[in-house]
Amino acid sequence: EGTLWLERFLQNPPCPFIVVTHDRTLLERVARRIVELDSSYPDGLLSIDGNYSNFVERRELILAEQQEQRRALSGKVRREVDW
């Protein structure tokens, strides 16, 4: 009951807010922007506008791009070393 009240309150809040949670349902319902802190990101964080579903989709694309860049760089380094 408390979580449902919080969701309703945060859907139309009187001011900006920050929520730290692992509750994906809550994020899906109330988030307008999600920021994930992780040193694997170039700036140490990833900021995505939208709800949790938007965040997951964009994060997967960004991580796939990073993996492809690493793979390309690794191949370039290997060719340079062989040369």
N, CA, C and O of each residue as an XYZ file, in Angstrom:
332
protein
N       0.824     -1.185      0.000
C       0.000      0.000      0.000
C       0.875      1.258      0.000
O       0.569      2.230     -0.690
N       1.950      1.235      0.766
C       2.856      2.382      0.821
C       3.538      2.637     -0.515
O       3.705      3.786     -0.925
N       3.933      1.563     -1.192
C       4.577      1.701     -2.500
C       3.615      2.284     -3.524
O       4.004      3.125     -4.334
N       2.376      1.847     -3.493
C       1.378      2.384     -4.428
C       1.134      3.870     -4.181
O       0.993      4.646     -5.126
N       1.086      4.260     -2.909
C       0.922      5.680     -2.588
C       2.113      6.477     -3.129
O       1.936      7.545     -3.715
N       3.328      5.950     -2.928
C       4.534      6.632     -3.393
C       4.518      6.767     -4.918
O       4.854      7.826     -5.447
N       4.137      5.716     -5.616
C       4.051      5.776     -7.082
C       3.089      6.872     -7.520
O       3.418      7.669     -8.399
N       1.922      6.919     -6.925
C       0.941      7.948     -7.295
C       1.492      9.347     -7.024
O       1.335     10.251     -7.845
N       2.131      9.518     -5.883
C       2.693     10.814     -5.520
C       3.789     11.240     -6.504
O       3.840     12.399     -6.915
N       4.658     10.308     -6.876
C       5.788     10.637     -7.742
C       5.405     10.771     -9.214
O       6.208     11.265    -10.006
N       4.233     10.357     -9.593
C       3.812     10.512    -10.986
C       3.497     11.968    -11.321
O       3.544     12.351    -12.490
N       3.180     12.774    -10.330
C       2.909     14.194    -10.540
C       3.452     14.977     -9.345
O       2.690     15.567     -8.580
N       4.791     14.974     -9.192
C       5.380     15.557     -7.978
C       5.380     17.087     -8.007
O       5.350     17.696     -9.076
N       5.412     17.693     -6.830
C       5.457     19.152     -6.750
C       6.857     19.708     -7.007
O       7.025     20.920     -7.143
N       7.871     18.826     -7.075
C       9.241     19.283     -7.274
C      10.079     18.133     -7.854
O       9.638     16.984     -7.841
N      11.279     18.434     -8.360
C      12.160     17.361     -8.839
C      12.521     16.415     -7.693
O      12.491     16.802     -6.525
N      12.863     15.170     -8.039
C      13.214     14.193     -7.004
C      14.212     13.190     -7.537
O      14.357     13.010     -8.746
N      14.894     12.542     -6.616
C      15.824     11.459     -6.935
C      15.357     10.232     -6.176
O      15.035     10.307     -4.990
N      15.322      9.106     -6.866
C      14.946      7.845     -6.241
C      16.111      6.880     -6.425
O      16.612      6.711     -7.536
N      16.532      6.262     -5.358
C      17.546      5.214     -5.421
C      16.821      3.926     -5.085
O      16.357      3.739     -3.960
N      16.726      3.037     -6.068
C      15.938      1.818     -5.861
C      16.384      0.712     -6.795
O      17.024      0.956     -7.818
N      16.032     -0.508     -6.423
C      16.198     -1.661     -7.302
C      14.836     -2.115     -7.813
O      14.743     -3.111     -8.531
N      13.791     -1.399     -7.452
C      12.426     -1.740     -7.833
C      12.176     -1.278     -9.273
O      11.894     -0.104     -9.513
N      12.278     -2.190    -10.206
C      12.142     -1.848    -11.626
C      10.734     -1.396    -11.975
O      10.550     -0.560    -12.860
N       9.761     -1.933    -11.300
C       8.378     -1.521    -11.553
C       8.188     -0.055    -11.166
O       7.557      0.707    -11.898
N       8.726      0.327    -10.038
C       8.656      1.727     -9.609
C       9.339      2.621    -10.641
O       8.794      3.657    -11.021
N      10.534      2.223    -11.099
C      11.241      3.007    -12.116
C      10.440      3.105    -13.408
O      10.400      4.159    -14.043
N       9.818      2.028    -13.785
C       9.015      2.019    -15.015
C       7.872      3.025    -14.917
O       7.539      3.702    -15.890
N       7.289      3.111    -13.752
C       6.089      3.944    -13.591
C       6.367      5.415    -13.314
O       5.565      6.267    -13.695
N       7.497      5.740    -12.651
C       7.690      7.130    -12.239
C       8.911      7.824    -12.835
O       8.989      9.052    -12.808
N       9.858      7.069    -13.369
C      11.096      7.689    -13.852
C      10.885      8.452    -15.149
O      10.161      8.013    -16.042
N      11.532      9.598    -15.227
C      11.573     10.391    -16.459
C      12.994     10.455    -16.997
O      13.225     10.828    -18.147
N      13.940     10.083    -16.143
C      15.350     10.041    -16.513
C      16.030      9.089    -15.543
O      15.782      9.143    -14.338
N      16.886      8.219    -16.065
C      17.605      7.272    -15.222
C      19.094      7.482    -15.431
O      19.567      7.582    -16.563
N      19.825      7.547    -14.331
C      21.271      7.705    -14.361
C      21.883      6.493    -13.667
O      21.561      6.196    -12.517
N      22.767      5.799    -14.377
C      23.461      4.653    -13.799
C      24.931      5.020    -13.647
O      25.575      5.445    -14.606
N      25.456      4.853    -12.440
C      26.855      5.131    -12.162
C      27.654      3.855    -12.337
O      27.359      2.836    -11.713
N      28.677      3.916    -13.197
C      29.507      2.741    -13.442
C      30.779      3.207    -14.142
O      30.714      3.948    -15.123
N      31.911      2.783    -13.652
C      33.182      3.227    -14.232
C      33.410      2.696    -15.645
O      34.326      3.158    -16.325
N      32.612      1.750    -16.101
C      32.774      1.235    -17.461
C      32.275      2.214    -18.524
O      32.594      2.064    -19.704
N      31.493      3.216    -18.110
C      31.033      4.234    -19.051
C      32.106      5.313    -19.182
O      32.817      5.598    -18.218
N      32.229      5.913    -20.365
C      33.282      6.914    -20.587
C      33.304      8.038    -19.551
O      34.384      8.446    -19.124
N      32.163      8.542    -19.141
C      32.117      9.622    -18.155
C      31.847      9.110    -16.742
O      31.664      9.901    -15.817
N      31.822      7.794    -16.576
C      31.537      7.223    -15.269
C      30.057      7.103    -14.968
O      29.668      6.626    -13.902
N      29.227      7.542    -15.917
C      27.783      7.410    -15.738
C      27.091      7.349    -17.087
O      27.636      7.760    -18.112
N      25.894      6.833    -17.056
C      25.046      6.763    -18.236
C      23.722      7.398    -17.865
O      23.079      6.975    -16.904
N      23.309      8.407    -18.614
C      22.070      9.137    -18.339
C      21.137      8.981    -19.538
O      21.488      9.352    -20.658
N      19.954      8.433    -19.296
C      18.977      8.188    -20.348
C      17.650      8.819    -19.949
O      17.142      8.575    -18.855
N      17.094      9.629    -20.840
C      15.759     10.184    -20.603
C      14.716      9.118    -20.878
O      14.805      8.398    -21.872
N      13.733      9.015    -20.006
C      12.648      8.064    -20.192
C      12.506      7.143    -19.000
O      13.145      7.327    -17.964
N      11.654      6.151    -19.170
C      11.401      5.204    -18.079
C      12.411      4.052    -18.130
O      13.373      4.093    -18.898
N      12.184      3.038    -17.314
C      13.145      1.938    -17.209
C      13.287      1.166    -18.520
O      14.393      0.764    -18.879
N      12.198      0.956    -19.230
C      12.271      0.241    -20.509
C      13.148      0.985    -21.508
O      13.971      0.379    -22.194
N      12.967      2.319    -21.586
C      13.814      3.131    -22.458
C      15.278      2.995    -22.068
O      16.156      2.857    -22.920
N      15.520      3.038    -20.771
C      16.889      2.935    -20.272
C      17.530      1.611    -20.677
O      18.658      1.594    -21.169
N      16.828      0.516    -20.479
C      17.384     -0.807    -20.790
C      17.692     -0.915    -22.283
O      18.757     -1.405    -22.659
N      16.774     -0.466    -23.133
C      16.999     -0.528    -24.581
C      18.225      0.275    -24.990
O      19.087     -0.229    -25.710
N      18.308      1.510    -24.540
C      19.432      2.384    -24.900
C      20.741      1.870    -24.328
O      21.771      1.911    -25.001
N      20.712      1.382    -23.085
C      21.930      0.852    -22.466
C      22.472     -0.321    -23.262
O      23.680     -0.420    -23.477
N      21.593     -1.210    -23.700
C      22.039     -2.357    -24.488
C      22.690     -1.909    -25.791
O      23.713     -2.462    -26.196
N      22.104     -0.912    -26.451
C      22.692     -0.386    -27.687
C      24.062      0.235    -27.424
O      25.011     -0.003    -28.171
N      24.159      1.019    -26.376
C      25.422      1.678    -26.041
C      26.494      0.653    -25.673
O      27.639      0.777    -26.107
N      26.140     -0.346    -24.887
C      27.110     -1.379    -24.514
C      27.553     -2.185    -25.728
O      28.722     -2.557    -25.830
N      26.631     -2.460    -26.651
C      26.997     -3.174    -27.879
C      27.951     -2.327    -28.724
O      28.905     -2.853    -29.298
N      27.698     -1.021    -28.799
C      28.597     -0.123    -29.536
C      29.982     -0.102    -28.898
O      30.993     -0.141    -29.599
N      30.026     -0.040    -27.571
C      31.313     -0.046    -26.871
C      32.070     -1.343    -27.141
O      33.280     -1.332    -27.365
N      31.351     -2.450    -27.116
C      31.978     -3.753    -27.378
C      32.534     -3.801    -28.799
O      33.633     -4.313    -29.014
N      31.801     -3.282    -29.756
C      32.261     -3.261    -31.146
C      33.493     -2.372    -31.289
O      34.423     -2.725    -32.015
N      33.516     -1.231    -30.611
C      34.686     -0.344    -30.643
C      35.913     -1.038    -30.044
O      37.019     -0.918    -30.571
N      35.711     -1.761    -28.946
C      36.823     -2.503    -28.336
C      37.341     -3.586    -29.274
O      38.548     -3.793    -29.399
N      36.410     -4.272    -29.930
C      36.793     -5.335    -30.852
C      37.588     -4.759    -32.025
O      38.600     -5.330    -32.431
N      37.130     -3.624    -32.568
C      37.827     -2.986    -33.684
C      39.207     -2.507    -33.251
O      40.181     -2.685    -33.983
N      39.300     -1.905    -32.078
C      40.578     -1.420    -31.580
C      41.535     -2.581    -31.325
O      42.727     -2.488    -31.616
N      41.012     -3.660    -30.788
C      41.835     -4.840    -30.529
C      42.404     -5.384    -31.834
O      43.579     -5.746    -31.897
N      41.569     -5.443    -32.885
C      42.043     -5.908    -34.191
C      43.102     -4.985    -34.762
O      44.081     -5.448    -35.347
N      42.915     -3.681    -34.597
C      43.889     -2.709    -35.097
C      45.221     -2.865    -34.361
O      46.284     -2.844    -34.981
N      45.159     -3.018    -33.054
C      46.374     -3.195    -32.263
C      47.082     -4.478    -32.687
O      48.304     -4.495    -32.836
N      46.326     -5.539    -32.879
C      46.911     -6.826    -33.289
C      47.622     -6.687    -34.638
O      48.721     -7.208    -34.829
N      46.971     -5.969    -35.579
C      47.606     -5.777    -36.904
C      48.864     -4.931    -36.795
O      49.856     -5.210    -37.469
N      48.837     -3.905    -35.959
C      50.013     -3.048    -35.775
C      51.164     -3.836    -35.161
O      52.315     -3.692    -35.572
N      50.847     -4.663    -34.180
C      51.890     -5.464    -33.533
C      52.482     -6.454    -34.533
O      53.698     -6.638    -34.575
N      51.629     -7.095    -35.343
C      52.096     -8.043    -36.358
C      52.963     -7.329    -37.396
O      53.948     -7.895    -37.871
N      52.616     -6.120    -37.744
C      53.369     -5.383    -38.750
C      54.757     -5.078    -38.248
O      55.548     -4.458    -38.958
